[in-house]
Amino acid sequence: MQHQPFSIAIHGGINTVWQSGHNKQYEQMILRVLEKAVKTGHQVLAQGGQATEAVVQAVKILEDSSHFNSGKGAVLTSNEMVELEAAVIDGKQGDSGAVACVRHIKNPILLARDIMKHRPSGFLVSEGAEKFAFDQGHQYTEQDYFFTEHRYEQLLSIQENQPLEVVYLEGSNLGNIGAVAIDKQGNLAAATSGGGVNKSCGQVSDTVKIGRSIFAENRVAAISFVGGDESLFSPGLAEDVIARVRYLGENLKDACWDVINKKHHWGERPRGLVAIDAQGRVYFAHRSPAMYQAAINAQGQLRLTIDTAR
């Protein structure tokens, strides 16, 4: 049986005040985690696993690191709590799972996957999401696990209306994280995970709304957006990219840049995306000082970079 070429790509968010070479030790730390994440997802694909599981496992690695806005490194809400959210979508059937406003789940991306499996296209929030999680065997995790000093300092700076150079500390990138993949069967998938800096308690950001920040459709593409402001994803933003390819016949690269360059929508706010097409070709596009990127293409070549100002 002939298999479809498989590939995977991830983004670890964006940094709005990045100065390349300023802190080599920090750069290498970021790149090591990105490499581990993309290789973990690629191994799932190489062993014949599904694209959905590949993106979930890649995102989980980033959730377990304190260097990204997800899981252990997530930003704080206005009341100094961590409220996590995540989503995953399968391009084969369009099934998805999403979760938001959870405080005691170590890996929200695993919970989103379980929701997709047991409640296709389900979206659970807050206490209901956590009850479902515990019923599925997820362990209770204390808030202390997620709390990091640099995120606390970041929140205080935002609340005090400090300049961006103070708010966006070098080790405090904002924006959700994400992954896209295509497996040996040609199935596409996308996933995302994050928190919302200084957002109100119980507020659900656009990060986990299917069609806004992530989308996947077999034979077309999978896409995951990132923005420094989790409320800036307009309705159907991710679906817009897919529609341009499907209906207008645009190539994916052009469709991605067309959407990223929509100044009437984004203004000057930092943003980016990662996408993968039905042939396993990977595309990154962003307008920000730095975007954390990793990919293993259909030829097995590793791309690992902190891509600077665009």
N, C-alpha and C positions, 0 to 999 in steps of 0.2 A: 504493500500500500504506500503510495506516494504522499508525503506529508507537506503541508504548507510551511514555508519559511516562518520562523517565529522570532519575535523580538519584544523588547520591553524598554520603557523609558520612564524616568521619574524626575520630578522637580521637588526641591526641598524648600521652596518659598523664595522670597526676594529680600534684599537688604537695601534700604533706601539711602544710606550714607556710606556705602562701601568704598574703601580705599585699598586698592590692590597692593599686596606686598606689605601692608602696614603691620599685620600680625600673621606671620608665616605659620606659627604653631596652630593658631586657630583655623587657618585655611586648611591645613593638613588634617586637622580633626574632623572638619566638615566633610572633606573629600573621602576620608576613611569610612565614615558612616554611610555616605552616599554609595560608595563602592560595595559595601556589605549589603546594602538594601537591594541594589540592582542585581547583584549576583545571586542573592537569595531568590528573588523573583524569577530570574533566568533559569535557575536550577529546576524550579517547579515546571517550567515550560519544557526544558530539555528532557525531563523524565516523563513527558506526555501529559502533564497536568493542565488544568484549565486556566484560561487567561484570568478569570475572576480570582482564582486562588493565588495566582502569581502577583497580581496587583495588591491583593490583601496582605500577603506576606511581606512584600516590599515596603508597604506603608507601615506595617507593624514595626519594622526595624527602626524607622524614623520616629515612631511614637515612643519607642523605648529609649530614645536619646533626649538629652536635655537641651540640645542645640537647635531644635526646630519647634515651630509653633504647632505642636500636636502632642497628645499624650503627656509625657513627663515634662516637656519643655513648653507647654501651652501658656499663652498669655492669660492675664487675670481680668475678670469682669470688674465692673465699677464697685462692687462690694467685696473685692479682694478674694474672690473665689475662682476656682477653675471650673468651667463648664465646657465639656467636650462635645464634639460632633464629628460625624463621619458618614460617608456614603459610598456605595459601590453599585455599578450597573453592568449587566451582562448584555452584550450586543446581539446575542443570538435570539433571545425571546423578548428582550426589553425588560426583563425582571430586574428589580433594584431593591436595595434596602438602605434605609437612612436612620440616623439617630441624632438627637440633639439634646442639649441641656442636661447631660449626665455628669455627675460629680464623683462617682465612686467606681468607675469602670476603667481598669488599667489600659485596655486596648479597645477603644470604641470602634475601630475598623473591624475587629472580630465580631463585635455585636451587630454591626451593620450587615456583615455577611450572614450571620445567623437569622437576622430578620428577613433577608432576601430568600433564604432557604425555606423558612417556615411560614413567612407571611409575604409572599412576592409582592413587590412594589409597596411594601409597608414603610411607614415613617412613624417612629415612636419617639416620645420626648419625656424628659424629666423622670418622675417616679414610675410612670408606666413602663418606660424603657428599662429602668433599672430592675424592676420586678421581673420583666421578661428575661433580662440578662441573668439574674440569679436563678430563675427557673431553668435556664439553659446551662447552668454550671459555671458561670463567670464568678470570679471571686470578688468580694468587697475590697475596695482599695481606699485607704484613708486619704484625705486631702493633702496631708503632709507630704505624701509621695510626689505629688505634682508641683508643689510649691518650690520655686527657685528665686533666689535673691535678686538676680538681674531682672526678672519679670516684675517683681515687686517695685524695684526702683523705676522701671519703665512706666508702670502704671502711675506712680506718684508724679513723674515728670509730665505725663499727659494731663493729669488732673490739675497740675499747676501751670499748664499752658507753656511749658518750656519749649525752646527752639528744637527743630527736628534733630539737630546734631546731638542733643541731649536725650531726646525721646528714643530715637532709633540707635541704640547702642550697637557697637560692632557685633557683639555676640547676641544681639536681640532681634534677629530678623522677624518680620511680620509676614502675614499671608499664610494661607493654608498650604499643605503639602499635597502632592498628588502623584498618580501613576497611571500609565496606559500600557496595554499589552495585546499581542495577538498570539494565539497558540497554534499547535500543529494541525488542528482541525479548522483553522481559519476563523475562529471565534475571537471577537474583540471585547475588551473590557476596560473600564476606567474606575478609579477610586480616588477619594480625597479624605482628608482629616484635618482638624484644626480647632482653634479656639477663637474668641472674639475679644480683642483688647478693649477694655473700658466699656463693654456693652452692658446693657441693663440685665439684671437677673432674669432668667427665663426667656431672653430674646433669642430667637432662631435666626441665624444669619443666612445669607444666600449661598454660602459655601456648600451646603449639603442639599440644595434644591436641585433635583434632577432636571436637566435641560438648561439650567443657568450656569453652574460652574463645571459640571461634568455631563458627558453624554457618550454613548457608544451605540453603533449600529453596524452589524455585520455587512460586509461587502462595501462599506463606505469608510468609516473612521471611528476612532475613539479619541476623546479630548478631555483635558483637565486644566482648568484655569487657575490662576493665582492672582490675588490683588491685595495691596496693602490695607485696603478698606473692604472688609468682608460683606459690606452692604451694597457694593457697586455693581454687582452682576445683574444686568437688566434681564427681564423675562425672555427666555429662549435664547440667551447669548450663546451657549454651547451648541444648542440645536441649530442656531443660525449658521455656524461653520459647517455642520453636517449638511444642511439644506443647500448651501452654496455648491458643495461638491456633488450632491445627488441630483439637484434640479437644474443648476446653472452650468454644470460641467466644469467648474473651476478645479484646478489641481489643489490639493490640500494645503500646500505651502502658501499659495497666493490667498486662499480663503482665510488662513490663520492670520496673515499679516494685514489683510483688509480689516478684519475685526479688531485686531490690536491697535491699528492706526486710526480708529474712529474717534477723533478728538472731540466731537460733539457729545460723545458718551463718556469717555474717560477723563477728558480735560488733560491735566498734566499728572494725574495720579499714576503711580507705578502699577504695572500689570504685566502678566505674562501667561504663557500656556505651554503645554506639551501635547503633542498629537501623534497618532500613528495611523497609517492607512492600511487598506486591505492587502497590500503587498509587503507589509512589515516595515515600510519606510518611516523613519522618525523625524519629526520636525519640532523645533523649539522656536518661540517668538516671544519677545518681551521688550518693554520700554521701562527700564529701571536701571539704577546704578549697578546692580548685580543680581543674578539669578543662579541658584544652585541646580546643576543639571547632571544627570547620569543616564546612560543608555547602553544597551548591548543590541546591536543591529542584527539583521538577518544573516550577516556574514560572520557573526560572533565577535565583532570588533567592539571594544569598550570605549565609550566616550565618558569622560569624567572631568568636569570643569566648573569653575565659578565664572560664569560668563558676565563680563563687565559692560559698562554703560552702552546703551543703545539709544 
